[in-house]
Amino acid sequence: MANIIEVFPGDEVAGEEEYLASDGTFANEGKVYASQIGILELDDDECVARVISPNPPNILKTGDIVYAVVADVRNTMATADVVAKEGTRRGIGGETYATIHVSKISQGYTDDVSKEMRKGDYIRARVTGTHPSLQLTTKDDRLGVIRSLCGTCKTELVRKGKGLYCTKCERSFPRKLADDYGDVKI
């Protein structure tokens, strides 16, 4: 049975001659140090030192489903601020500013992002990349706008056919809607 060693940030955990720095560690001047609180794991097979946190940060990965608020819309892309990751209550650590390219919005042809989403819309999206920046897609049926307000009167829009409708202004708006628009609780 291996010894369980609890470490704190800055604790020296190994030398670089034997182990390389991995998750939860960093190297400096030939020594490996813990970068987070947790349990030290020295992996002799891979020759790496890692620290396993009991409460790891919520870092986004490719494939994660996220909830975001559209911050800006241009002809060929939209930007959004990711506010939550599906399946967890913990806040997101790391980059939350994301882009959605026009080709990643809908399964059909889209030439103008403003026909699919507007500033202030709440969306459900999938992470398609994290480096060099956070990129999202809303191509699947389950993904897209989940809540939207009228740009004129700020009344919550209701689903009407494939678009949205303002009951107060009596106007219709096109959107790339998630299949459960209006029924989502984050």
Sequence and secondary structure as in RCSB ss.txt:
>XXXX:A:sequence
MANIIEVFPGDEVAGEEEYLASDGTFANEGKVYASQIGILELDDDECVARVISPNPPNILKTGDIVYAVVADVRN
TMATADVVAKEGTRRGIGGETYATIHVSKISQGYTDDVSKEMRKGDYIRARVTGTHPSLQLTTKDDRLGVIRSLC
GTCKTELVRKGKGLYCTKCERSFPRKLADDYGDVKI
>XXXX:A:secstr
     EE TT EEEETTT EE TTEEEETTEEEE SSEEEEEETTTTEEEEE SS  EE  TT EEEEEEEEE S
SEEEEEEEEETT  S EES  EEEEEGGGT SS  S GGGT  TT EEEEEEEE SSSEEEE  STT EEEE B 
TTT  B EEETTEEEETTTTEEE   B TTTT    
